[in-house]
């Protein structure tokens, strides 16, 4: 697990921008699990987290619930939420414009 994201630990809980509850499951060097409130897990790769961070640091503004080719992170809200949890100190969500940008 990258040192940059120490809060991504098994058992950590967070909410999506819509208020759904998620829990971090298994964390490995390549990925981590985001477990939905219904128990179904989805996988988030550290590669996706790091590429999203690179995009934000370059000044790109991302769109909610869209895949990378459409200017977002992932169409799957659980994956998008997991990435944003990992980047919680580095990204801002704007519910008015439905965009994600770099803090600061």
Residue, then its C-alpha position, 0 to 999 in steps of 0.5 A: x500500500x502506498x505510504x501517501x494514503x495511510x487512512x486506507x486501512x481495512x475497516x475504515x468507513x466512509x460515505x459517498x457523495x450521495x451518503x451511501x456507506x462504504x467500508x475498506x476491505x482487504x488492502x494489498x500493494x496493488x489494490x484495495x476493496x471497497x465494500x458496499x453497504x449490501x456487502x458486495x465488494x468492488x476493487x480499486x487499483x492504486x494505479x487508478x488512484x495515482x492516475x487520478x491524482x496526476x490528472x488533478x495535479x495537472x489541473x484537470x477537473x473531473x466529472x462525476x460518475x463518468x469513466x476516464x474517457x468521459x472525463x471522470x474516474x469511474x462510472x461505478x459510484x463505489x469505485x469513484x468513492x473509493x478513489x475519492x476516499x484515498x484522495x480525501x485530503x487532496x480533492x474537492x467535490x462540488x455537488x453544484x457543478x458535479x465536478x471533482x478538482x484539486x484542493x488548493 
